[in-house]
Amino acid sequence: MTFEWWFAYLLTSIILSVSPGSGAINTMTTSISHGYRGAAASIAGLQTGLGIHIVLVGIGLGTLFSRSVLAFEVLKWAGAAYLIWLGIQQWRAAGAIDLNTLAKTQSRGRLFKRAVFVNLTNPKSIVFLAALFPQFIVPHQPQIMQYVVLGVTTIVVDIVVMIGYATLAQRIAGWIKGPRQMKALNKVFGSLFMLIGALLASARHA
């Protein structure tokens, strides 16, 4: 793999990560509600889910999901239902929160597991990787190392972008300590979760 090919993939990964999706919404919500430590657990969970997708693509399951309507539909509906459920929970969340103490009382393990599930049940991620990776793999060169390079690039880019989303959310959090503002924000993020879930449910198998 040449530097030019890798740089082209880097740009593609940046565009993919910056585009708002379930991971970005989950990171911003967690950052506002549970602080930087909660956001760190959430980002780690997202990367774990993404890493599993990369491994699955590397061993050929990405092709299976991209060709199997049943496999795609099962994962699609599971992810959509979970995101909609998260949206409902966020919509019904209390209007006032203590940003200084909530991060201490909330289990970061639970935030980690939730983020893993958010990314793991996004079939568009694994289908996208299955379609994208072969475009940057040089057939006559060792493929395992190429998959490792692409996978590490994808995860590092996503970590940086998610840290940016978490930081942005923290900046917003300083201005919305009032119960009315927080309740309104909960409804916004809850609606975004449900919207992402609905879009995921409406995704068609190619």
Buried (B, 14 or more C-beta within 10 A) or exposed (E): BEEEBBEEBBEBBBEBBBEEBBBBBBBBBBBBBBBBBBBBBBBBBBBBBBBBBBEBBBEEBBBBBBEBEEBBBBBBBBBBBBBBEBBBEBBEBEBEBEBEEBBEEBEBEEBBBBBBBBBBBBBBBBBBBBBBBEEBBEEEEEBEEBBEBBBEBBBBBBBEBBBBBBBBBBEBBEEBEEEEBBBEBBBBBBBBBBBBBEBBBEBEBE
